[in-house]
C-alpha cells in the first residue's frame, strides 16, 4: 500500500487530539475558578477530575490508532500487532465510558441545581459514543482475527 494513502487518516488522528489537549489546558483549568454559580463549585471538581482522567485513555487510543495506520502503511495490517492495537482501542473506549458513567450523578446534581434536565442527556453522549467505538473496535478485532486465521490456513495448504 502506498505510504501516502493513510496520511489523511493520520492527520485526522492528530487533529482529534488537539481540541482535547486545548480543553484540558485552558478550559478545564478555568472552569472551577470561574463557575457561573458558586453552588456548582463542589460539584464541578469531580466532573473536571473525571474529564482529566478520561484524557489518558483517549490519547492512548489515538496512539493505538496511529500505530494501526502505521501497520497498514507497512503492509502488516493482518498481524497480531493490529489485533492488539484494536484490543487496546476497545479497552480505552470502555474505560472512558465507565468514567463518564461515574460522572453522570454529578451531572445530574448540576442539572438539578440549574433546572436543566437536558444536561443529563448531554452527559450521556460521551458514554454512548465510547460504547459505539468499543463495539466497532471489537467487531473489527474479531474480523481481523478471523482474516488472520484464514490467511494462515491458506498459506499452510499451498
N, C-alpha and C positions, 0 to 999 in steps of 0.2 A: 504494500500500500504506500502511496506517496506520502512523504513526510508532511506536506502542507495540507493534507486533507482533513486533519484534525486540528489545525491551527485555530480555526474559528471556535471550536468547542473548548480548546484550552484557554482562549481569550475569554469565553463566556464563564468558565470556571473562575478565572482571575477576577472578572468583573462582578461575580456573585459574592466574592469575599470583601470587596471594597466597601459597600454600604454597611455591612455588618461591623466591619472594623471601625468605620466612621461613627456609627451609632454607639458602639462600645466606648470609643474615646471621648466623643463630645456629648452625645445625647444622654447616655446613662449616668455620666458624672454630673451633669447639670440638673437632671430631673429631681433627685432627692432634696437638693438645696433650694429649688425653686418650685415647690409644689403649688398647684393652683389653690388648694385648700389646706391649711395647716393640719386638718384632721386626717389627711391622707398620708402624712409622713411616715407613721409607724407601719402602715400597710405597704408603702412603696419600697421600703428596704428589702423585704423578702422577694418582692417582684423583681427588683433590679438585680438582686443576688442570683436569682434563678436565671434571669436573662444572661447575666455574665457567665454562669455555669454552662448554659446551653451553647455558648460560643465555642467552647473547646471541642465538643463532638462535631459541631458544624464545620469548623475549619479542618478537622481530621477527615471528615467525609469529603470535603473539597480536595484535600491532599490525595485521598484514595482515588477520587475520580480523575485527578490529573495523572496519577500513576497508571490507571486503567487506559487512559488515552495514550500514554507512552507505550504501553504494551501493544496497543493497536498499531501505532506507528512502526514498531519493531517486528510486526507480523507474528507476535507471540500472544495474540488475544485468546487463543484456545489453549490456555495453560492454567495450572493450579494457582499461579500468582494472580491471574484475573479473577478466578473464583474467590480467592482470599480478599481481594480488593472489594468485590461486591459484598462479601460477608461483612466486612468492616463498615461499609456504607450502610448496610441494613442495620447493623447493631448501633451505629451512630444515630440513625433515624429513630430507632426505638428508644434510645436514651433521651434524645431531645423530646420525643413525645411524652415520655414519663415525667420529665422535668416540668413540662408545661401542664400536665395533668395535676402535678403537685402545686402549681401556681394558680390554678383555677379558683380555689377557695379565697385567695387573696383578691383576685379579680372580682369575685362575687361581692366581697366586702366593699370594694371601691364602687361597684355598681350600685350597691345598697345606699352608700353614703351620697352618691351623686344622683341617685334615682335614674339610672341609665341601664335598663335591662339588656339593651343591645350590646353592651360592653362584654357580657358573658359570651355571647355568640362570637364576637371578635376575638376573645381569648381562646376560643376553641379552634380557630383557624390553624394556628401552628400545630396543634395536636393532630388534626385530620390530615394536614399536609405532610407531616412526618410519617404518619401511618401509611399514606399512599406511597411515599417514597420507599418506605421499608418493604411494603408488599411488592412494589415494582422491582426493587433490588433482589428480593427473594425469588421472584419468578425468573429474572434474568440469571441469577445464580444457578437455579435448577436447570434451566435450558442450557447454560454453558457447561454444566457438569455432564448432562446427557450428550451434548455435542462432543465433548472430550472423550467420553466413553465410546461413542460411536466411531470417532476418528481412530482411537486405539484399536478397536475391533477390526476396522477396515485395514489398518496397517499390518495387523498380525495375520490376516487372511491372504494378503497379497504376496 
